[in-house]
Amino acid sequence: MNRFSKCPGCGAELPDRQLPMSDRYLASGECWELYGELTANNMVEMDPFFYHQLCVDAYGAQHSGGPVKPITTVFSLIGLYLAVERGFTGRQVQNAHMKLAKKAGKGAEWPRLEPPERTWEITVSDVVSAEAGNSRKEMIKKWAETVWRSWAHQHDRIRTLCEKWIL
């Protein structure tokens, strides 16, 4: 009988391999491993848009709560806001993250944001299942968009943080 493990962050049901939970995200070990696979694939591609950053931010926002540091959630949501609403490339988002970290300084206090209801349209499993190339890039964009939409209750707060620190 096949057993499945449900990720507490995104709800993806993946074959249960008894992997330990991620200590960085609210994620099952199986989901975290899949994200690692996606990361490795992204790093092989020399993509000027830098889709990898969209994956980092979508995964971070989708797997927030529990042990996740507030800075992770805030940076993930800022990245999604900049990409989805402002049209930033992944590389521009990465640069904005660096600018934000520098401006805020070490020891900055970040708000702990309450995650939305955990009903996700797209998960890392869907992204990895998409055919490599343009199909996967489109799936990554959709993933980022749906995760950002799910956090609608925090949009104003994120926009305000961006105006204060980045824009």
N, CA, C and O atoms as a DFTB+ gen file, in Angstrom:
668 C
 N C O
     1  1       0.840      -1.176       0.000
     2  2       0.000       0.000       0.000
     3  2       0.891       1.248       0.000
     4  3       1.816       1.361       0.805
     5  1       0.602       2.175      -0.908
     6  2       1.351       3.427      -0.978
     7  2       0.867       4.381       0.098
     8  3      -0.332       4.628       0.232
     9  1       1.803       4.911       0.860
    10  2       1.467       5.897       1.886
    11  2       1.905       7.267       1.397
    12  3       2.918       7.413       0.712
    13  1       1.120       8.259       1.766
    14  2       1.430       9.624       1.370
    15  2       1.581      10.504       2.591
    16  3       0.969      10.271       3.633
    17  1       2.398      11.503       2.439
    18  2       2.613      12.489       3.489
    19  2       2.068      13.815       2.964
    20  3       2.346      14.202       1.829
    21  1       1.294      14.503       3.795
    22  2       0.727      15.793       3.397
    23  2       1.586      16.904       3.987
    24  3       1.800      16.958       5.199
    25  1       2.073      17.780       3.132
    26  2       2.895      18.896       3.586
    27  2       2.028      19.860       4.397
    28  3       0.968      20.274       3.926
    29  1       2.460      20.223       5.607
    30  2       1.667      21.145       6.430
    31  2       1.643      22.570       5.882
    32  3       0.777      23.360       6.256
    33  1       2.578      22.901       5.008
    34  2       2.622      24.243       4.439
    35  2       1.725      24.398       3.228
    36  3       0.846      25.259       3.208
    37  1       1.942      23.570       2.219
    38  2       1.215      23.732       0.955
    39  2       0.123      22.693       0.736
    40  3      -0.718      22.855      -0.149
    41  1       0.128      21.634       1.527
    42  2      -0.894      20.606       1.379
    43  2      -0.599      19.567       0.310
    44  3      -1.411      18.670       0.085
    45  1       0.556      19.672      -0.356
    46  2       0.901      18.681      -1.383
    47  2       0.977      17.299      -0.742
    48  3       1.555      17.126       0.331
    49  1       0.388      16.330      -1.414
    50  2       0.454      14.947      -0.949
    51  2       1.498      14.223      -1.782
    52  3       1.343      14.036      -2.989
    53  1       2.555      13.826      -1.111
    54  2       3.700      13.210      -1.774
    55  2       3.971      11.849      -1.153
    56  3       3.640      11.624       0.010
    57  1       4.576      10.932      -1.922
    58  2       4.899       9.626      -1.352
    59  2       5.684       9.787      -0.048
    60  3       6.694      10.489       0.004
    61  1       5.204       9.132       0.987
    62  2       5.802       9.245       2.323
    63  2       7.083       8.437       2.375
    64  3       7.069       7.214       2.234
    65  1       8.194       9.138       2.581
    66  2       9.488       8.475       2.678
    67  2      10.086       8.667       4.071
    68  3      11.268       8.404       4.293
    69  1       9.252       9.129       5.004
    70  2       9.670       9.301       6.400
    71  2      10.843      10.279       6.541
    72  3      11.715      10.094       7.391
    73  1      10.855      11.311       5.707
    74  2      11.906      12.321       5.797
    75  2      11.575      13.299       6.917
    76  3      10.401      13.570       7.169
    77  1      12.581      13.830       7.589
    78  2      12.312      14.797       8.666
    79  2      11.779      16.114       8.094
    80  3      12.105      16.500       6.972
    81  1      10.958      16.786       8.891
    82  2      10.419      18.087       8.496
    83  2      11.573      19.064       8.260
    84  3      12.646      18.933       8.848
    85  1      11.332      20.037       7.396
    86  2      12.300      21.114       7.196
    87  2      12.430      21.904       8.496
    88  3      11.440      22.113       9.197
    89  1      13.632      22.338       8.818
    90  2      13.792      23.176      10.010
    91  2      13.762      24.666       9.654
    92  3      13.882      25.522      10.531
    93  1      13.603      24.964       8.381
    94  2      13.573      26.353       7.921
    95  2      12.171      26.816       7.539
    96  3      11.827      27.987       7.693
    97  1      11.369      25.882       7.039
    98  2      10.019      26.186       6.573
    99  2       9.014      25.241       7.219
   100  3       9.382      24.204       7.770
   101  1       7.756      25.613       7.144
   102  2       6.680      24.731       7.580
   103  2       6.422      23.777       6.411
   104  3       5.461      23.941       5.659
   105  1       7.290      22.786       6.276
   106  2       7.258      21.896       5.117
   107  2       7.645      20.478       5.513
   108  3       8.512      20.260       6.359
   109  1       6.975      19.522       4.876
   110  2       7.364      18.123       5.069
   111  2       8.737      17.925       4.434
   112  3       9.147      18.694       3.564
   113  1       9.430      16.905       4.870
   114  2      10.726      16.594       4.280
   115  2      10.613      16.275       2.802
   116  3      11.502      16.603       2.016
   117  1       9.511      15.630       2.425
   118  2       9.302      15.261       1.029
   119  2       9.117      16.507       0.162
   120  3       9.647      16.586      -0.946
   121  1       8.365      17.473       0.674
   122  2       8.134      18.720      -0.060
   123  2       9.429      19.532      -0.145
   124  3       9.755      20.084      -1.196
   125  1      10.151      19.598       0.948
   126  2      11.415      20.325       0.998
   127  2      12.413      19.730       0.008
   128  3      13.149      20.463      -0.653
   129  1      12.439      18.403      -0.095
   130  2      13.336      17.741      -1.041
   131  2      12.958      18.085      -2.484
   132  3      13.831      18.308      -3.324
   133  1      11.660      18.124      -2.764
   134  2      11.187      18.481      -4.102
   135  2      11.592      19.916      -4.447
   136  3      11.986      20.203      -5.577
   137  1      11.494      20.803      -3.473
   138  2      11.924      22.186      -3.677
   139  2      13.427      22.227      -3.980
   140  3      13.866      22.999      -4.833
   141  1      14.200      21.413      -3.298
   142  2      15.640      21.331      -3.572
   143  2      15.916      20.883      -4.997
   144  3      16.839      21.376      -5.646
   145  1      15.109      19.944      -5.478
   146  2      15.238      19.472      -6.864
   147  2      14.948      20.620      -7.836
   148  3      15.675      20.816      -8.810
   149  1      13.886      21.371      -7.565
   150  2      13.535      22.513      -8.414
   151  2      14.651      23.555      -8.390
   152  3      15.006      24.112      -9.429
   153  1      15.197      23.816      -7.219
   154  2      16.289      24.775      -7.085
   155  2      17.487      24.348      -7.924
   156  3      18.078      25.169      -8.627
   157  1      17.846      23.079      -7.856
   158  2      18.975      22.568      -8.638
   159  2      18.717      22.747     -10.131
   160  3      19.610      23.161     -10.870
   161  1      17.500      22.437     -10.577
   162  2      17.158      22.608     -11.991
   163  2      17.235      24.073     -12.404
   164  3      17.714      24.392     -13.492
   165  1      16.763      24.960     -11.538
   166  2      16.804      26.394     -11.847
   167  2      18.231      26.908     -11.969
   168  3      18.521      27.750     -12.819
   169  1      19.111      26.410     -11.134
   170  2      20.487      26.891     -11.135
   171  2      21.256      26.453     -12.378
   172  3      22.221      27.105     -12.778
   173  1      20.830      25.358     -12.981
   174  2      21.478      24.881     -14.197
   175  2      21.127      25.800     -15.370
   176  3      21.947      26.028     -16.260
   177  1      19.904      26.321     -15.357
   178  2      19.464      27.215     -16.433
   179  2      20.080      28.589     -16.250
   180  3      20.012      29.163     -15.163
   181  1      20.665      29.107     -17.280
   182  2      21.208      30.466     -17.237
   183  2      20.127      31.392     -17.787
   184  3      20.196      31.844     -18.930
   185  1      19.145      31.660     -16.964
   186  2      17.974      32.407     -17.380
   187  2      18.076      33.864     -16.934
   188  3      18.162      34.129     -15.735
   189  1      18.070      34.817     -17.872
   190  2      18.213      36.224     -17.488
   191  2      17.061      36.751     -16.624
   192  3      17.261      37.678     -15.839
   193  1      15.863      36.179     -16.755
   194  2      14.731      36.612     -15.921
   195  2      14.943      36.189     -14.473
   196  3      14.477      36.855     -13.549
   197  1      15.642      35.089     -14.286
   198  2      15.952      34.527     -12.964
   199  2      14.675      34.056     -12.265
   200  3      14.288      34.571     -11.216
   201  1      14.034      33.057     -12.884
   202  2      12.811      32.470     -12.327
   203  2      13.039      31.873     -10.942
   204  3      12.105      31.731     -10.153
   205  1      14.271      31.533     -10.661
   206  2      14.578      30.947      -9.355
   207  2      14.073      31.828      -8.210
   208  3      13.573      31.311      -7.211
   209  1      14.196      33.143      -8.344
   210  2      13.769      34.033      -7.264
   211  2      12.267      33.937      -7.034
   212  3      11.812      34.007      -5.892
   213  1      11.493      33.779      -8.104
   214  2      10.045      33.599      -7.953
   215  2       9.756      32.325      -7.168
   216  3       8.846      32.290      -6.340
   217  1      10.538      31.276      -7.433
   218  2      10.364      30.010      -6.703
   219  2      10.701      30.180      -5.228
   220  3       9.973      29.695      -4.362
   221  1      11.794      30.862      -4.941
   222  2      12.201      31.101      -3.549
   223  2      11.079      31.813      -2.803
   224  3      10.719      31.426      -1.691
   225  1      10.528      32.854      -3.421
   226  2       9.515      33.659      -2.739
   227  2       8.165      32.959      -2.662
   228  3       7.481      33.057      -1.643
   229  1       7.769      32.256      -3.715
   230  2       6.493      31.521      -3.671
   231  2       6.568      30.418      -2.616
   232  3       5.637      30.241      -1.830
   233  1       7.672      29.679      -2.603
   234  2       7.818      28.600      -1.623
   235  2       7.859      29.167      -0.206
   236  3       7.211      28.634       0.695
   237  1       8.608      30.232      -0.010
   238  2       8.718      30.838       1.316
   239  2       7.383      31.321       1.850
   240  3       7.057      31.091       3.014
   241  1       6.610      31.991       1.005
   242  2       5.301      32.499       1.439
   243  2       4.315      31.359       1.660
   244  3       3.488      31.408       2.571
   245  1       4.408      30.348       0.832
   246  2       3.479      29.218       0.929
   247  2       3.770      28.336       2.137
   248  3       2.876      27.643       2.622
   249  1       4.974      28.351       2.617
   250  2       5.382      27.493       3.731
   251  2       5.712      28.314       4.978
   252  3       6.585      27.941       5.762
   253  1       5.012      29.427       5.152
   254  2       5.198      30.290       6.323
   255  2       4.353      29.808       7.487
   256  3       3.402      29.044       7.323
   257  1       4.729      30.276       8.663
   258  2       4.049      29.853       9.885
   259  2       4.961      28.928      10.663
   260  3       6.040      28.572      10.190
   261  1       4.544      28.544      11.831
   262  2       5.348      27.625      12.643
   263  2       6.753      28.136      12.872
   264  3       6.929      29.222      13.427
   265  1       7.780      27.366      12.451
   266  2       9.167      27.723      12.752
   267  2       9.758      28.813      11.856
   268  3      10.899      29.227      12.059
   269  1       9.005      29.271      10.886
   270  2       9.535      30.212       9.897
   271  2       9.782      31.584      10.530
   272  3       8.922      32.128      11.222
   273  1      10.961      32.122      10.282
   274  2      11.311      33.443      10.807
   275  2      10.474      34.513      10.106
   276  3      10.210      34.397       8.910
   277  1      10.054      35.547      10.827
   278  2       9.258      36.615      10.220
   279  2       9.915      37.248       8.992
   280  3       9.224      37.599       8.035
   281  1      11.237      37.397       9.010
   282  2      11.921      38.008       7.872
   283  2      11.715      37.186       6.597
   284  3      11.620      37.750       5.507
   285  1      11.646      35.868       6.726
   286  2      11.443      35.001       5.566
   287  2      10.099      35.285       4.924
   288  3      10.007      35.428       3.705
   289  1       9.064      35.367       5.730
   290  2       7.723      35.625       5.207
   291  2       7.649      37.010       4.584
   292  3       7.129      37.166       3.479
   293  1       8.159      38.011       5.277
   294  2       8.108      39.385       4.763
   295  2       8.871      39.501       3.452
   296  3       8.352      40.064       2.488
   297  1      10.089      38.981       3.396
   298  2      10.870      39.064       2.162
   299  2      10.185      38.296       1.031
   300  3      10.176      38.756      -0.111
   301  1       9.620      37.144       1.335
   302  2       8.920      36.363       0.304
   303  2       7.753      37.150      -0.272
   304  3       7.574      37.203      -1.489
   305  1       6.966      37.758       0.597
   306  2       5.805      38.522       0.126
   307  2       6.220      39.785      -0.618
   308  3       5.575      40.166      -1.595
   309  1       7.273      40.428      -0.175
   310  2       7.778      41.596      -0.906
   311  2       8.223      41.173      -2.302
   312  3       7.933      41.858      -3.283
   313  1       8.924      40.049      -2.393
   314  2       9.350      39.549      -3.699
   315  2       8.178      39.249      -4.613
   316  3       8.205      39.583      -5.797
   317  1       7.148      38.618      -4.063
   318  2       5.963      38.309      -4.876
   319  2       5.255      39.589      -5.308
   320  3       4.826      39.698      -6.456
   321  1       5.130      40.546      -4.415
   322  2       4.510      41.828      -4.756
   323  2       5.260      42.497      -5.909
   324  3       4.651      42.931      -6.887
   325  1       6.580      42.576      -5.786
   326  2       7.373      43.240      -6.818
   327  2       7.266      42.529      -8.165
   328  3       7.188      43.181      -9.206
   329  1       7.262      41.202      -8.148
   330  2       7.178      40.437      -9.397
   331  2       5.777      40.477      -9.997
   332  3       5.613      40.740     -11.188
   333  1       4.777      40.216      -9.173
   334  2       3.407      40.074      -9.682
   335  2       2.764      41.426      -9.983
   336  3       2.178      41.607     -11.050
   337  1       2.868      42.364      -9.062
   338  2       2.175      43.642      -9.246
   339  2       3.017      44.718      -9.915
   340  3       2.479      45.591     -10.596
   341  1       4.321      44.664      -9.727
   342  2       5.176      45.724     -10.267
   343  2       5.956      45.289     -11.504
   344  3       6.631      46.107     -12.129
   345  1       5.868      43.993     -11.867
   346  2       6.513      43.508     -13.085
   347  2       8.024      43.353     -13.000
   348  3       8.698      43.328     -14.029
   349  1       8.568      43.248     -11.785
   350  2      10.006      43.056     -11.632
   351  2      10.401      41.671     -12.133
   352  3       9.630      40.718     -12.009
   353  1      11.598      41.561     -12.696
   354  2      12.155      40.247     -13.018
   355  2      12.656      39.626     -11.718
   356  3      12.768      40.302     -10.695
   357  1      12.951      38.355     -11.772
   358  2      13.512      37.693     -10.601
   359  2      14.818      38.343     -10.163
   360  3      15.079      38.474      -8.967
   361  1      15.636      38.747     -11.125
   362  2      16.909      39.398     -10.802
   363  2      16.660      40.739     -10.110
   364  3      17.352      41.073      -9.149
   365  1      15.678      41.510     -10.588
   366  2      15.351      42.788      -9.948
   367  2      14.821      42.571      -8.523
   368  3      15.112      43.351      -7.616
   369  1      14.046      41.512      -8.346
   370  2      13.548      41.188      -7.002
   371  2      14.721      40.850      -6.087
   372  3      14.779      41.314      -4.948
   373  1      15.644      40.052      -6.582
   374  2      16.816      39.690      -5.783
   375  2      17.584      40.953      -5.367
   376  3      18.003      41.075      -4.215
   377  1      17.764      41.879      -6.294
   378  2      18.457      43.136      -5.982
   379  2      17.678      43.960      -4.959
   380  3      18.275      44.589      -4.086
   381  1      16.354      43.960      -5.064
   382  2      15.516      44.682      -4.098
   383  2      15.653      44.067      -2.704
   384  3      15.684      44.789      -1.708
   385  1      15.736      42.741      -2.633
   386  2      15.947      42.068      -1.345
   387  2      17.272      42.517      -0.721
   388  3      17.345      42.780       0.479
   389  1      18.310      42.600      -1.544
   390  2      19.617      43.020      -1.026
   391  2      19.559      44.471      -0.536
   392  3      20.113      44.805       0.511
   393  1      18.886      45.316      -1.300
   394  2      18.727      46.723      -0.915
   395  2      17.953      46.831       0.403
   396  3      18.312      47.611       1.285
   397  1      16.898      46.045       0.519
   398  2      16.076      46.055       1.730
   399  2      16.884      45.614       2.948
   400  3      16.820      46.243       4.004
   401  1      17.635      44.546       2.797
   402  2      18.445      44.033       3.910
   403  2      19.466      45.078       4.356
   404  3      19.699      45.264       5.550
   405  1      20.066      45.752       3.389
   406  2      21.076      46.767       3.699
   407  2      20.443      47.972       4.403
   408  3      20.980      48.469       5.393
   409  1      19.306      48.435       3.888
   410  2      18.638      49.602       4.474
   411  2      18.096      49.306       5.873
   412  3      18.229      50.122       6.785
   413  1      17.498      48.155       6.026
   414  2      16.886      47.805       7.314
   415  2      17.951      47.551       8.373
   416  3      17.756      47.854       9.550
   417  1      19.065      46.998       7.947
   418  2      20.163      46.744       8.873
   419  2      19.984      45.472       9.687
   420  3      18.899      44.899       9.774
   421  1      21.074      45.069      10.264
   422  2      21.080      43.854      11.088
   423  2      20.248      44.099      12.350
   424  3      20.299      45.178      12.940
   425  1      19.503      43.111      12.740
   426  2      18.699      43.216      13.951
   427  2      17.368      43.923      13.764
   428  3      16.682      44.228      14.740
   429  1      16.996      44.187      12.502
   430  2      15.699      44.831      12.248
   431  2      14.572      43.930      12.745
   432  3      14.671      42.705      12.674
   433  1      13.526      44.529      13.235
   434  2      12.351      43.789      13.707
   435  2      11.364      43.642      12.552
   436  3      10.939      44.638      11.967
   437  1      11.006      42.425      12.228
   438  2      10.057      42.161      11.149
   439  2       8.762      41.642      11.755
   440  3       8.787      40.854      12.700
   441  1       7.629      42.083      11.213
   442  2       6.349      41.623      11.764
   443  2       6.108      40.150      11.458
   444  3       6.476      39.666      10.388
   445  1       5.496      39.446      12.390
   446  2       5.085      38.058      12.141
   447  2       3.711      38.133      11.493
   448  3       2.737      38.534      12.129
   449  1       3.641      37.747      10.234
   450  2       2.402      37.838       9.467
   451  2       1.631      36.528       9.533
   452  3       2.195      35.452       9.333
   453  1       0.363      36.625       9.810
   454  2      -0.504      35.443       9.906
   455  2      -0.759      34.891       8.500
   456  3      -1.266      35.611       7.640
   457  1      -0.414      33.620       8.259
   458  2      -0.649      33.036       6.936
   459  2      -2.143      32.926       6.619
   460  3      -2.983      32.912       7.518
   461  1      -2.453      32.848       5.331
   462  2      -3.848      32.670       4.926
   463  2      -4.309      31.233       5.165
   464  3      -3.529      30.373       5.575
   465  1      -5.569      30.998       4.904
   466  2      -6.108      29.630       4.921
   467  2      -5.251      28.789       3.981
   468  3      -4.887      29.243       2.897
   469  1      -4.936      27.594       4.383
   470  2      -4.029      26.761       3.585
   471  2      -4.757      25.973       2.501
   472  3      -4.877      24.749       2.571
   473  1      -5.230      26.692       1.517
   474  2      -5.816      26.059       0.333
   475  2      -5.096      26.648      -0.871
   476  3      -5.430      27.738      -1.334
   477  1      -4.126      25.935      -1.363
   478  2      -3.275      26.448      -2.431
   479  2      -3.663      25.847      -3.771
   480  3      -3.932      24.650      -3.871
   481  1      -3.690      26.681      -4.794
   482  2      -4.016      26.220      -6.147
   483  2      -2.855      25.460      -6.773
   484  3      -3.055      24.456      -7.457
   485  1      -1.643      25.943      -6.536
   486  2      -0.442      25.373      -7.155
   487  2       0.606      25.179      -6.064
   488  3       0.767      26.023      -5.182
   489  1       1.313      24.057      -6.138
   490  2       2.388      23.776      -5.181
   491  2       3.674      23.474      -5.944
   492  3       3.670      23.387      -7.172
   493  1       4.761      23.316      -5.219
   494  2       6.038      22.975      -5.835
   495  2       5.920      21.666      -6.622
   496  3       6.612      21.482      -7.623
   497  1       5.063      20.774      -6.181
   498  2       4.856      19.507      -6.887
   499  2       4.323      19.749      -8.300
   500  3       4.751      19.093      -9.249
   501  1       3.395      20.683      -8.433
   502  2       2.854      21.018      -9.756
   503  2       3.932      21.630     -10.645
   504  3       4.004      21.336     -11.838
   505  1       4.757      22.471     -10.061
   506  2       5.814      23.136     -10.827
   507  2       6.824      22.110     -11.329
   508  3       7.202      22.132     -12.500
   509  1       7.259      21.218     -10.457
   510  2       8.235      20.201     -10.847
   511  2       7.644      19.256     -11.895
   512  3       8.367      18.750     -12.753
   513  1       6.338      19.019     -11.826
   514  2       5.676      18.129     -12.788
   515  2       5.533      18.752     -14.172
   516  3       5.361      18.034     -15.158
   517  1       5.601      20.075     -14.256
   518  2       5.487      20.740     -15.560
   519  2       6.740      20.447     -16.383
   520  3       7.840      20.321     -15.846
   521  1       6.549      20.345     -17.686
   522  2       7.670      20.076     -18.580
   523  2       8.693      21.204     -18.486
   524  3       8.332      22.381     -18.466
   525  1       9.970      20.835     -18.429
   526  2      11.037      21.838     -18.347
   527  2      10.955      22.778     -19.544
   528  3      10.491      22.394     -20.618
   529  1      11.400      23.989     -19.351
   530  2      11.357      24.986     -20.417
   531  2      10.220      25.965     -20.197
   532  3       9.914      26.332     -19.062
   533  1       9.593      26.388     -21.292
   534  2       8.553      27.417     -21.211
   535  2       7.350      26.996     -20.380
   536  3       6.768      27.826     -19.681
   537  1       6.965      25.724     -20.440
   538  2       5.819      25.257     -19.649
   539  2       6.095      25.420     -18.158
   540  3       5.225      25.853     -17.402
   541  1       7.284      25.078     -17.749
   542  2       7.629      25.214     -16.333
   543  2       7.726      26.689     -15.939
   544  3       7.291      27.068     -14.851
   545  1       8.286      27.512     -16.807
   546  2       8.381      28.950     -16.508
   547  2       6.990      29.557     -16.336
   548  3       6.771      30.368     -15.437
   549  1       6.060      29.168     -17.189
   550  2       4.679      29.659     -17.062
   551  2       4.050      29.172     -15.756
   552  3       3.321      29.912     -15.095
   553  1       4.336      27.933     -15.396
   554  2       3.805      27.385     -14.143
   555  2       4.399      28.128     -12.942
   556  3       3.699      28.378     -11.961
   557  1       5.671      28.478     -13.015
   558  2       6.305      29.242     -11.936
   559  2       5.621      30.595     -11.790
   560  3       5.344      31.034     -10.674
   561  1       5.346      31.258     -12.910
   562  2       4.653      32.557     -12.858
   563  2       3.269      32.409     -12.229
   564  3       2.873      33.212     -11.384
   565  1       2.544      31.385     -12.645
   566  2       1.201      31.148     -12.082
   567  2       1.285      30.846     -10.590
   568  3       0.460      31.314      -9.805
   569  1       2.280      30.068     -10.210
   570  2       2.488      29.739      -8.797
   571  2       2.689      31.021      -7.990
   572  3       2.044      31.223      -6.961
   573  1       3.582      31.879      -8.461
   574  2       3.846      33.145      -7.770
   575  2       2.571      33.986      -7.674
   576  3       2.281      34.556      -6.622
   577  1       1.820      34.063      -8.756
   578  2       0.580      34.856      -8.773
   579  2      -0.448      34.315      -7.786
   580  3      -1.064      35.082      -7.046
   581  1      -0.634      33.003      -7.772
   582  2      -1.662      32.430      -6.889
   583  2      -1.271      32.541      -5.419
   584  3      -2.124      32.773      -4.562
   585  1       0.011      32.378      -5.131
   586  2       0.448      32.520      -3.740
   587  2       0.264      33.977      -3.302
   588  3      -0.220      34.236      -2.201
   589  1       0.643      34.914      -4.149
   590  2       0.464      36.331      -3.807
   591  2      -1.014      36.638      -3.560
   592  3      -1.352      37.292      -2.573
   593  1      -1.887      36.177      -4.439
   594  2      -3.335      36.418      -4.269
   595  2      -3.840      35.850      -2.946
   596  3      -4.699      36.447      -2.297
   597  1      -3.312      34.707      -2.550
   598  2      -3.754      34.060      -1.308
   599  2      -3.443      34.894      -0.070
   600  3      -4.098      34.743       0.961
   601  1      -2.478      35.746      -0.162
   602  2      -2.071      36.598       0.959
   603  2      -2.737      37.971       0.879
   604  3      -2.178      38.941       1.391
   605  1      -3.892      38.084       0.264
   606  2      -4.571      39.376       0.063
   607  2      -4.739      40.157       1.365
   608  3      -4.694      41.388       1.364
   609  1      -4.930      39.448       2.467
   610  2      -5.125      40.120       3.759
   611  2      -3.873      40.865       4.245
   612  3      -3.945      41.631       5.206
   613  1      -2.736      40.646       3.590
   614  2      -1.489      41.330       3.971
   615  2      -0.975      42.268       2.873
   616  3       0.086      42.872       3.031
   617  1      -1.711      42.396       1.766
   618  2      -1.222      43.193       0.642
   619  2      -0.905      44.637       1.024
   620  3       0.161      45.144       0.675
   621  1      -1.807      45.301       1.730
   622  2      -1.567      46.705       2.087
   623  2      -0.315      46.855       2.946
   624  3       0.468      47.787       2.765
   625  1      -0.144      45.951       3.856
   626  2       1.029      46.000       4.741
   627  2       2.327      45.835       3.944
   628  3       3.309      46.532       4.198
   629  1       2.324      44.918       2.991
   630  2       3.514      44.672       2.169
   631  2       3.787      45.868       1.266
   632  3       4.936      46.282       1.119
   633  1       2.752      46.421       0.665
   634  2       2.936      47.615      -0.177
   635  2       3.556      48.759       0.642
   636  3       4.453      49.456       0.167
   637  1       3.074      48.938       1.857
   638  2       3.598      49.995       2.731
   639  2       5.073      49.761       3.049
   640  3       5.871      50.698       3.014
   641  1       5.437      48.525       3.358
   642  2       6.843      48.206       3.623
   643  2       7.715      48.492       2.397
   644  3       8.826      49.005       2.528
   645  1       7.209      48.160       1.213
   646  2       7.967      48.409      -0.020
   647  2       8.159      49.900      -0.254
   648  3       9.246      50.343      -0.625
   649  1       7.112      50.660      -0.037
   650  2       7.216      52.111      -0.226
   651  2       8.213      52.715       0.763
   652  3       8.943      53.646       0.425
   653  1       8.237      52.191       1.957
   654  2       9.143      52.704       2.985
   655  2      10.603      52.347       2.696
   656  3      11.488      53.188       2.856
   657  1      10.857      51.120       2.276
   658  2      12.221      50.624       2.198
   659  2      12.810      50.471       0.794
   660  3      14.030      50.502       0.634
   661  1      11.959      50.306      -0.226
   662  2      12.501      49.945      -1.540
   663  2      12.162      50.942      -2.636
   664  3      13.053      51.401      -3.350
   665  1      10.904      51.278      -2.777
   666  2      10.460      52.065      -3.939
   667  2      10.662      53.552      -3.771
   668  3      10.332      54.325      -4.671
